[in-house]
């Protein structure tokens, strides 16, 4: 990896990078969390009441958690992965180098999870810990990359790197034509994620709803990561170059169950989010930065208002683990200097305990949730 502090460094704001580095260095010496997580026993499937319109051959869905907000949804016929972030560079690499996917690590985790084929890799927003590995995962699994124009530009820039291992089309054409067939032969197919249509594959239907991104609590960092990935983006790139773009809440619908995936602790910006869900994958990082009013709105929007009548809803915290640690070990929470998740965990438990039909499920790396209908 190339060091950030080269004479040709991309940084126009060296002071911001220095601040980022100092904070990170302090985080390594004081970087622990008061939060403890005991993963839920998932040896038995979660059985849901049968829906009146459920097809008789609908059997089960399995959801596998890979830390951060990387999730695999599979019904045995169709498989979708959200984000696909598996390289997980450490803190010093994130702060002091330009980042690129690590195919060796990615292949190792795909093999461990017995993943050889995916139908799609869906990216909800384009910060590095969501988008960086997505195109590489799509190439290795013969999947379609689904994301915003920002996702497309990251993949296009990565494909220009000589040893990237994949080809990609021209984003201007891919986005304007908005169909995977616009990709050149042999290239990773791309499909534009939009909030004005339903994306479907197999029995899965995915709808994207515009959402805000969580606040880091440091204005300089919030401002540095806002905005869009432009045509000038080059790879490898520093973490601060991976701009948010558009953030989406994902609603994944299937005859077995429906799911909300909220990959950032931000409020919904889309009044069209009215569909129910049986499971909510809810980001916990940065919830502590919210006001009490926004925290309640966050829970109410993505949990309380998504419940089916007389049916339980299950909340699975995501994006709680330290994204600077590899998946080879038990997941540990993000350090308190980034986000106080012991406070957030207490809040989630309080809200869930106040409702007999709401449960919390904690998943560790490679935890697999099996969902069946009665």
DRENDO-1510 file (C-alpha; in Angstrom, 1 decimal, always signed):
<recs>
REC; n; res; u; v; w
REC; 1; UNK; +0.0; +0.0; +0.0 .
REC; 2; UNK; +1.2; +3.5; -0.8 .
REC; 3; UNK; +1.8; +5.8; +2.2 .
REC; 4; UNK; -0.5; +8.8; +2.6 .
REC; 5; UNK; +2.3; +11.1; +3.4 .
REC; 6; UNK; +4.0; +11.1; +0.0 .
REC; 7; UNK; +4.9; +14.4; -1.9 .
REC; 8; UNK; +2.2; +13.6; -4.3 .
REC; 9; UNK; -0.4; +13.0; -1.6 .
REC; 10; UNK; -4.0; +13.5; -2.6 .
REC; 11; UNK; -4.8; +15.5; +0.6 .
REC; 12; UNK; -5.7; +19.1; +0.1 .
REC; 13; UNK; -6.2; +19.4; +3.8 .
REC; 14; UNK; -3.2; +18.0; +5.6 .
REC; 15; UNK; -4.4; +19.4; +9.0 .
REC; 16; UNK; -7.6; +17.3; +8.8 .
REC; 17; UNK; -5.5; +14.2; +8.1 .
REC; 18; UNK; -3.2; +14.9; +11.0 .
REC; 19; UNK; -6.2; +15.4; +13.3 .
REC; 20; UNK; -7.6; +12.1; +12.0 .
REC; 21; UNK; -4.2; +10.4; +12.6 .
REC; 22; UNK; -3.9; +11.8; +16.2 .
REC; 23; UNK; -7.4; +10.7; +17.1 .
REC; 24; UNK; -6.7; +7.2; +15.7 .
REC; 25; UNK; -3.4; +7.0; +17.6 .
REC; 26; UNK; -5.2; +8.0; +20.8 .
REC; 27; UNK; -7.9; +5.5; +20.1 .
REC; 28; UNK; -5.4; +2.7; +20.0 .
REC; 29; UNK; -4.2; +3.5; +23.5 .
REC; 30; UNK; -7.6; +4.1; +25.0 .
REC; 31; UNK; -9.6; +2.2; +22.5 .
REC; 32; UNK; -11.8; -0.2; +24.4 .
REC; 33; UNK; -15.5; -0.5; +24.8 .
REC; 34; UNK; -17.6; -0.9; +27.9 .
REC; 35; UNK; -20.1; -2.8; +25.9 .
REC; 36; UNK; -20.2; -6.6; +26.0 .
REC; 37; UNK; -22.0; -8.7; +23.5 .
REC; 38; UNK; -23.2; -12.2; +24.0 .
REC; 39; UNK; -24.3; -13.6; +20.7 .
REC; 40; UNK; -27.8; -15.1; +20.6 .
REC; 41; UNK; -28.1; -18.9; +20.3 .
REC; 42; UNK; -29.3; -19.4; +16.7 .
REC; 43; UNK; -29.1; -23.2; +16.6 .
REC; 44; UNK; -32.9; -23.3; +16.2 .
REC; 45; UNK; -34.7; -21.5; +13.3 .
REC; 46; UNK; -36.9; -18.5; +14.0 .
REC; 47; UNK; -40.4; -19.5; +13.0 .
REC; 48; UNK; -42.9; -16.9; +11.9 .
REC; 49; UNK; -46.7; -17.2; +11.6 .
REC; 50; UNK; -47.7; -18.3; +8.1 .
REC; 51; UNK; -48.9; -15.4; +5.9 .
REC; 52; UNK; -52.2; -16.0; +4.1 .
REC; 53; UNK; -50.7; -15.2; +0.7 .
REC; 54; UNK; -47.4; -17.2; +1.3 .
REC; 55; UNK; -46.8; -19.8; -1.5 .
REC; 56; UNK; -46.9; -23.4; -0.3 .
REC; 57; UNK; -43.4; -24.1; -1.5 .
REC; 58; UNK; -41.8; -21.2; +0.4 .
REC; 59; UNK; -39.5; -22.9; +2.8 .
REC; 60; UNK; -36.7; -20.9; +4.5 .
REC; 61; UNK; -34.3; -18.0; +4.2 .
REC; 62; UNK; -30.8; -17.9; +5.8 .
REC; 63; UNK; -29.1; -14.7; +6.7 .
REC; 64; UNK; -25.4; -14.7; +7.5 .
REC; 65; UNK; -23.6; -11.9; +9.2 .
REC; 66; UNK; -20.0; -10.9; +8.3 .
REC; 67; UNK; -19.6; -8.0; +10.7 .
REC; 68; UNK; -20.1; -4.3; +10.0 .
REC; 69; UNK; -23.2; -4.2; +7.7 .
REC; 70; UNK; -22.2; -7.1; +5.4 .
REC; 71; UNK; -25.1; -9.6; +5.2 .
REC; 72; UNK; -25.9; -12.6; +3.0 .
REC; 73; UNK; -29.5; -13.4; +2.2 .
REC; 74; UNK; -30.2; -16.7; +0.6 .
REC; 75; UNK; -33.3; -18.9; +0.0 .
REC; 76; UNK; -31.3; -21.7; -1.6 .
REC; 77; UNK; -32.0; -20.5; -5.1 .
REC; 78; UNK; -31.1; -16.8; -5.0 .
REC; 79; UNK; -28.4; -15.1; -2.9 .
REC; 80; UNK; -27.9; -11.4; -2.3 .
REC; 81; UNK; -25.1; -9.8; -0.3 .
REC; 82; UNK; -25.3; -6.4; +1.2 .
REC; 83; UNK; -22.0; -4.4; +0.9 .
REC; 84; UNK; -19.6; -7.3; +0.9 .
REC; 85; UNK; -16.9; -5.6; +3.0 .
REC; 86; UNK; -14.5; -8.4; +4.0 .
REC; 87; UNK; -10.9; -7.0; +3.7 .
REC; 88; UNK; -11.2; -4.9; +6.9 .
REC; 89; UNK; -7.9; -3.1; +6.9 .
REC; 90; UNK; -6.6; -2.1; +10.4 .
REC; 91; UNK; -6.8; +1.3; +11.9 .
REC; 92; UNK; -3.4; +2.5; +10.9 .
REC; 93; UNK; -3.9; +1.3; +7.3 .
REC; 94; UNK; -7.2; +3.2; +7.2 .
REC; 95; UNK; -5.6; +6.4; +8.5 .
REC; 96; UNK; -2.2; +6.3; +6.9 .
REC; 97; UNK; -2.5; +4.5; +3.5 .
REC; 98; UNK; -4.6; +4.4; +0.4 .
REC; 99; UNK; -7.0; +1.5; +0.5 .
REC; 100; UNK; -7.8; -1.2; -2.0 .
REC; 101; UNK; -9.6; -4.6; -1.8 .
REC; 102; UNK; -7.5; -7.6; -0.6 .
REC; 103; UNK; -8.5; -10.4; -2.9 .
REC; 104; UNK; -6.7; -13.0; -0.8 .
REC; 105; UNK; -8.7; -12.1; +2.3 .
REC; 106; UNK; -11.9; -11.8; +0.4 .
REC; 107; UNK; -11.5; -15.3; -1.2 .
REC; 108; UNK; -10.7; -16.8; +2.2 .
REC; 109; UNK; -13.9; -15.6; +3.7 .
REC; 110; UNK; -16.0; -16.5; +0.7 .
REC; 111; UNK; -14.6; -20.0; +0.9 .
REC; 112; UNK; -15.2; -20.2; +4.7 .
REC; 113; UNK; -18.8; -19.3; +4.1 .
REC; 114; UNK; -19.1; -21.7; +1.1 .
REC; 115; UNK; -20.0; -18.9; -1.2 .
REC; 116; UNK; -19.2; -19.5; -4.8 .
REC; 117; UNK; -22.1; -17.8; -6.5 .
REC; 118; UNK; -24.1; -14.7; -5.7 .
REC; 119; UNK; -26.8; -13.0; -7.8 .
REC; 120; UNK; -26.1; -9.5; -6.5 .
REC; 121; UNK; -23.9; -7.4; -4.3 .
REC; 122; UNK; -26.0; -4.4; -3.2 .
REC; 123; UNK; -24.2; -1.3; -1.8 .
REC; 124; UNK; -26.3; +1.0; +0.4 .
REC; 125; UNK; -23.8; +3.9; +0.4 .
REC; 126; UNK; -20.3; +4.5; -0.7 .
REC; 127; UNK; -18.0; +5.0; +2.4 .
REC; 128; UNK; -15.0; +2.7; +2.2 .
REC; 129; UNK; -16.4; +0.2; +4.8 .
REC; 130; UNK; -19.4; -0.5; +2.5 .
REC; 131; UNK; -18.2; -0.1; -1.1 .
REC; 132; UNK; -14.5; -0.9; -1.1 .
REC; 133; UNK; -14.7; -4.7; -1.7 .
REC; 134; UNK; -18.1; -4.8; -3.5 .
REC; 135; UNK; -16.9; -5.0; -7.1 .
REC; 136; UNK; -14.2; -7.6; -6.2 .
REC; 137; UNK; -16.8; -9.8; -4.5 .
REC; 138; UNK; -19.1; -9.4; -7.4 .
REC; 139; UNK; -16.3; -10.5; -9.8 .
REC; 140; UNK; -15.4; -13.5; -7.7 .
REC; 141; UNK; -19.0; -14.7; -7.4 .
REC; 142; UNK; -20.2; -13.8; -10.9 .
REC; 143; UNK; -22.7; -11.3; -9.4 .
REC; 144; UNK; -24.3; -8.1; -10.5 .
REC; 145; UNK; -23.0; -5.0; -8.6 .
REC; 146; UNK; -26.0; -2.9; -7.5 .
REC; 147; UNK; -25.5; +0.6; -6.2 .
REC; 148; UNK; -25.5; +4.3; -6.8 .
REC; 149; UNK; -23.5; +6.3; -9.3 .
REC; 150; UNK; -20.9; +6.7; -6.5 .
REC; 151; UNK; -20.6; +2.9; -6.2 .
REC; 152; UNK; -20.2; +2.7; -10.0 .
REC; 153; UNK; -17.4; +5.3; -10.0 .
REC; 154; UNK; -15.5; +3.5; -7.3 .
REC; 155; UNK; -15.7; +0.2; -9.2 .
REC; 156; UNK; -14.7; +1.9; -12.5 .
REC; 157; UNK; -11.6; +3.4; -10.8 .
REC; 158; UNK; -10.6; +0.2; -9.2 .
REC; 159; UNK; -10.9; -1.7; -12.5 .
REC; 160; UNK; -8.2; +0.6; -14.0 .
REC; 161; UNK; -5.7; -0.6; -11.4 .
REC; 162; UNK; -3.5; -3.2; -13.4 .
REC; 163; UNK; -3.8; -6.0; -10.8 .
REC; 164; UNK; -7.5; -5.4; -9.9 .
REC; 165; UNK; -8.6; -8.7; -11.3 .
REC; 166; UNK; -11.7; -7.5; -13.0 .
REC; 167; UNK; -13.1; -5.3; -15.8 .
REC; 168; UNK; -15.8; -2.7; -15.5 .
REC; 169; UNK; -17.7; -0.5; -17.9 .
REC; 170; UNK; -18.0; +3.2; -18.4 .
REC; 171; UNK; -20.1; +4.7; -15.6 .
REC; 172; UNK; -21.6; +7.4; -17.8 .
REC; 173; UNK; -23.0; +4.8; -20.1 .
REC; 174; UNK; -23.9; +2.4; -17.3 .
REC; 175; UNK; -25.8; +5.0; -15.3 .
REC; 176; UNK; -27.6; +6.6; -18.3 .
REC; 177; UNK; -28.7; +3.3; -19.7 .
REC; 178; UNK; -29.4; +1.9; -16.3 .
REC; 179; UNK; -29.3; -1.8; -17.3 .
REC; 180; UNK; -26.7; -4.5; -16.6 .
REC; 181; UNK; -26.6; -5.4; -20.4 .
REC; 182; UNK; -24.8; -2.1; -20.9 .
REC; 183; UNK; -21.7; -3.7; -19.3 .
REC; 184; UNK; -19.0; -4.9; -21.7 .
REC; 185; UNK; -18.6; -8.7; -22.2 .
REC; 186; UNK; -16.6; -10.1; -19.3 .
REC; 187; UNK; -17.0; -7.1; -17.2 .
REC; 188; UNK; -18.7; -7.0; -13.8 .
REC; 189; UNK; -22.3; -6.2; -14.6 .
REC; 190; UNK; -23.7; -3.0; -12.9 .
REC; 191; UNK; -27.3; -2.1; -12.1 .
REC; 192; UNK; -28.3; +1.3; -10.8 .
REC; 193; UNK; -29.9; +1.4; -7.3 .
REC; 194; UNK; -32.8; +3.8; -7.5 .
REC; 195; UNK; -35.6; +4.9; -5.1 .
REC; 196; UNK; -38.2; +5.0; -7.9 .
REC; 197; UNK; -38.4; +1.3; -8.7 .
REC; 198; UNK; -38.3; -2.1; -7.2 .
REC; 199; UNK; -35.2; -4.3; -8.0 .
REC; 200; UNK; -36.0; -8.0; -8.2 .
REC; 201; UNK; -34.1; -11.2; -8.5 .
REC; 202; UNK; -35.7; -14.7; -7.9 .
REC; 203; UNK; -38.3; -14.4; -5.1 .
REC; 204; UNK; -36.5; -11.3; -3.6 .
REC; 205; UNK; -37.8; -7.8; -4.2 .
REC; 206; UNK; -35.6; -4.9; -3.0 .
REC; 207; UNK; -36.8; -1.3; -2.6 .
REC; 208; UNK; -34.4; +1.5; -1.7 .
REC; 209; UNK; -35.5; +4.5; +0.4 .
REC; 210; UNK; -33.4; +7.7; +0.8 .
REC; 211; UNK; -32.0; +7.9; +4.3 .
REC; 212; UNK; -29.7; +10.3; +6.2 .
REC; 213; UNK; -26.2; +9.1; +7.3 .
REC; 214; UNK; -25.3; +9.2; +11.0 .
REC; 215; UNK; -23.2; +12.0; +12.4 .
REC; 216; UNK; -19.7; +11.3; +13.7 .
REC; 217; UNK; -19.7; +14.1; +16.3 .
REC; 218; UNK; -16.7; +15.8; +14.6 .
REC; 219; UNK; -17.8; +18.4; +12.1 .
REC; 220; UNK; -14.5; +18.2; +10.1 .
REC; 221; UNK; -15.0; +14.4; +9.6 .
REC; 222; UNK; -18.7; +14.7; +8.8 .
REC; 223; UNK; -17.9; +17.3; +6.2 .
REC; 224; UNK; -15.0; +15.4; +4.8 .
REC; 225; UNK; -17.1; +12.3; +4.1 .
REC; 226; UNK; -20.1; +14.0; +2.7 .
REC; 227; UNK; -20.7; +14.6; -1.0 .
REC; 228; UNK; -20.3; +12.4; -4.0 .
REC; 229; UNK; -17.6; +10.3; -5.6 .
REC; 230; UNK; -16.6; +12.2; -8.7 .
REC; 231; UNK; -15.1; +11.2; -12.1 .
REC; 232; UNK; -11.7; +12.4; -10.6 .
REC; 233; UNK; -11.7; +9.5; -8.0 .
REC; 234; UNK; -8.7; +7.3; -8.4 .
REC; 235; UNK; -7.8; +4.0; -6.8 .
REC; 236; UNK; -6.3; +3.0; -4.4 .
REC; 237; UNK; -7.8; +5.8; -2.3 .
REC; 238; UNK; -7.7; +7.1; +1.2 .
REC; 239; UNK; -10.7; +6.4; +3.4 .
REC; 240; UNK; -11.7; +10.1; +3.2 .
REC; 241; UNK; -12.0; +9.9; -0.6 .
REC; 242; UNK; -14.8; +7.4; -0.4 .
REC; 243; UNK; -17.7; +9.9; -0.2 .
REC; 244; UNK; -21.1; +8.9; +1.1 .
REC; 245; UNK; -23.0; +9.7; -2.1 .
REC; 246; UNK; -26.7; +8.7; -1.5 .
REC; 247; UNK; -27.5; +6.6; +1.6 .
REC; 248; UNK; -30.3; +4.2; +1.3 .
REC; 249; UNK; -32.5; +2.1; +3.6 .
REC; 250; UNK; -33.0; -1.3; +2.0 .
REC; 251; UNK; -36.3; -3.1; +2.3 .
REC; 252; UNK; -35.9; -6.8; +1.2 .
REC; 253; UNK; -39.2; -8.6; +0.6 .
REC; 254; UNK; -39.6; -12.4; +0.2 .
REC; 255; UNK; -42.5; -14.8; +0.6 .
REC; 256; UNK; -40.8; -16.2; +3.8 .
REC; 257; UNK; -40.0; -12.8; +5.5 .
REC; 258; UNK; -39.3; -9.2; +4.9 .
REC; 259; UNK; -36.3; -7.3; +6.1 .
REC; 260; UNK; -35.1; -3.8; +6.7 .
REC; 261; UNK; -31.4; -3.1; +6.4 .
REC; 262; UNK; -30.3; +0.2; +7.8 .
REC; 263; UNK; -26.5; +0.5; +7.3 .
REC; 264; UNK; -26.1; +3.9; +9.0 .
REC; 265; UNK; -27.6; +5.5; +12.1 .
REC; 266; UNK; -29.5; +8.2; +10.2 .
REC; 267; UNK; -33.2; +9.1; +10.0 .
REC; 268; UNK; -35.3; +8.1; +7.1 .
REC; 269; UNK; -35.8; +10.9; +4.5 .
REC; 270; UNK; -38.5; +9.1; +2.5 .
REC; 271; UNK; -42.1; +9.2; +3.6 .
REC; 272; UNK; -42.8; +6.2; +1.2 .
REC; 273; UNK; -41.2; +3.8; +3.7 .
REC; 274; UNK; -44.4; +2.2; +4.9 .
REC; 275; UNK; -43.8; -1.5; +4.2 .
REC; 276; UNK; -43.8; -3.9; +7.2 .
REC; 277; UNK; -40.8; -6.0; +8.1 .
REC; 278; UNK; -40.2; -9.1; +10.3 .
REC; 279; UNK; -36.5; -8.4; +10.9 .
REC; 280; UNK; -34.7; -5.1; +11.2 .
REC; 281; UNK; -30.9; -5.0; +10.8 .
REC; 282; UNK; -30.2; -1.8; +12.6 .
REC; 283; UNK; -27.0; +0.1; +12.8 .
REC; 284; UNK; -25.9; +0.9; +16.4 .
REC; 285; UNK; -22.7; +2.9; +15.7 .
REC; 286; UNK; -23.2; +6.7; +16.2 .
REC; 287; UNK; -26.7; +6.3; +17.7 .
REC; 288; UNK; -25.2; +7.8; +20.9 .
REC; 289; UNK; -24.5; +11.0; +18.9 .
REC; 290; UNK; -28.3; +11.5; +18.3 .
REC; 291; UNK; -30.5; +13.7; +20.4 .
REC; 292; UNK; -33.1; +11.8; +22.5 .
REC; 293; UNK; -35.8; +12.9; +20.1 .
REC; 294; UNK; -33.9; +11.6; +17.0 .
REC; 295; UNK; -33.0; +8.4; +18.8 .
REC; 296; UNK; -36.7; +7.7; +19.5 .
REC; 297; UNK; -37.6; +8.6; +15.9 .
REC; 298; UNK; -34.9; +6.2; +14.7 .
REC; 299; UNK; -36.4; +3.3; +16.6 .
REC; 300; UNK; -40.0; +4.2; +15.9 .
REC; 301; UNK; -39.4; +4.6; +12.1 .
REC; 302; UNK; -37.4; +1.4; +11.6 .
REC; 303; UNK; -38.9; -0.8; +14.3 .
REC; 304; UNK; -42.3; +0.3; +15.8 .
REC; 305; UNK; -43.8; +1.4; +12.5 .
REC; 306; UNK; -42.6; -1.6; +10.6 .
REC; 307; UNK; -44.4; -4.2; +12.8 .
REC; 308; UNK; -47.1; -6.4; +11.3 .
REC; 309; UNK; -50.3; -6.5; +13.2 .
REC; 310; UNK; -50.2; -9.3; +15.9 .
REC; 311; UNK; -46.8; -10.5; +14.7 .
REC; 312; UNK; -43.4; -10.3; +16.3 .
REC; 313; UNK; -40.5; -8.1; +15.0 .
REC; 314; UNK; -36.9; -9.0; +15.5 .
REC; 315; UNK; -34.1; -6.4; +15.7 .
REC; 316; UNK; -30.6; -7.4; +14.9 .
REC; 317; UNK; -27.9; -4.8; +15.7 .
REC; 318; UNK; -25.3; -4.3; +12.9 .
REC; 319; UNK; -22.3; -2.0; +12.4 .
REC; 320; UNK; -21.5; -2.4; +16.1 .
REC; 321; UNK; -18.3; -4.3; +15.7 .
REC; 322; UNK; -14.8; -2.8; +15.3 .
REC; 323; UNK; -14.4; -2.6; +11.5 .
REC; 324; UNK; -10.6; -2.4; +12.0 .
REC; 325; UNK; -10.4; -6.0; +13.2 .
REC; 326; UNK; -10.3; -9.1; +11.0 .
REC; 327; UNK; -13.1; -11.6; +10.8 .
REC; 328; UNK; -10.9; -14.4; +12.0 .
REC; 329; UNK; -11.7; -13.7; +15.6 .
REC; 330; UNK; -14.7; -13.0; +17.8 .
REC; 331; UNK; -16.1; -9.6; +16.9 .
REC; 332; UNK; -15.4; -6.9; +19.4 .
REC; 333; UNK; -17.3; -3.6; +19.7 .
REC; 334; UNK; -16.1; -0.3; +18.3 .
REC; 335; UNK; -14.1; +1.6; +20.9 .
REC; 336; UNK; -15.8; +4.2; +23.0 .
REC; 337; UNK; -13.8; +7.0; +21.6 .
REC; 338; UNK; -15.7; +6.5; +18.3 .
REC; 339; UNK; -19.2; +5.6; +19.7 .
REC; 340; UNK; -20.5; +4.8; +23.2 .
REC; 341; UNK; -22.4; +1.6; +22.4 .
REC; 342; UNK; -22.9; +0.5; +25.9 .
REC; 343; UNK; -25.3; +3.4; +26.1 .
REC; 344; UNK; -26.9; +2.5; +22.8 .
REC; 345; UNK; -27.2; -1.2; +23.9 .
REC; 346; UNK; -29.1; -0.2; +27.0 .
REC; 347; UNK; -31.4; +2.0; +25.0 .
REC; 348; UNK; -32.2; -0.8; +22.5 .
REC; 349; UNK; -32.8; -3.3; +25.3 .
REC; 350; UNK; -35.1; -0.8; +27.1 .
REC; 351; UNK; -37.2; -0.3; +23.9 .
REC; 352; UNK; -37.3; -4.0; +23.1 .
REC; 353; UNK; -38.2; -5.0; +26.7 .
REC; 354; UNK; -41.1; -2.5; +26.7 .
REC; 355; UNK; -42.8; -4.5; +23.9 .
REC; 356; UNK; -43.5; -8.2; +24.3 .
REC; 357; UNK; -43.6; -8.6; +20.5 .
REC; 358; UNK; -40.1; -7.1; +19.9 .
REC; 359; UNK; -36.9; -9.1; +20.4 .
REC; 360; UNK; -33.2; -8.4; +20.1 .
REC; 361; UNK; -30.9; -10.8; +18.3 .
REC; 362; UNK; -27.1; -10.4; +18.5 .
REC; 363; UNK; -25.0; -12.0; +15.8 .
REC; 364; UNK; -21.3; -12.8; +15.7 .
REC; 365; UNK; -19.1; -13.2; +12.6 .
REC; 366; UNK; -20.5; -16.1; +10.5 .
REC; 367; UNK; -23.6; -16.3; +12.6 .
REC; 368; UNK; -26.4; -17.7; +10.5 .
REC; 369; UNK; -30.1; -16.9; +11.1 .
REC; 370; UNK; -32.5; -19.3; +9.6 .
REC; 371; UNK; -36.1; -18.1; +9.1 .
REC; 372; UNK; -39.0; -20.4; +8.5 .
REC; 373; UNK; -42.8; -19.9; +8.2 .
REC; 374; UNK; -45.1; -22.2; +10.2 .
</recs>
